Amino acid sequence: MPEATIVIDVTKSEEELYKSFSKSAKRNVRKAIKNDLYFKIANEKEINDFYDLWYKTSKLKGFNIYPKKEYLKLLSFLRST
């Protein structure tokens, strides 16, 4: 599984950001809205559960993932903002 870094200028308005999306990204956003998709910041137990499943999947499919401590650092950062 290839790694990617996506940088989004969050100082832009929602409309400006949406206009910059590709056609397929816009379609995915519309589909997510239609299906009531939402995001939340996970707690530590959820991060651990996610990581355990992600780790098993990575071994099964043969791709590398970041160490668990990186996900926990991200959780800490998100909580502090």
Number of C-alpha atoms within 10 A of each C-alpha: 9 5 6 6 5 4 6 8 8 9 8 10 10 9 8 12 13 14 11 10 12 10 11 9 12 14 12 12 15 12 12 12 11 9 9 8 9 7 5 5 11 13 12 13 9 11 16 15 11 14 18 13 11 14 18 11 14 14 11 9 10 10 11 14 15 9 10 14 9 11 16 16 11 12 16 13 10 11 11 7 5
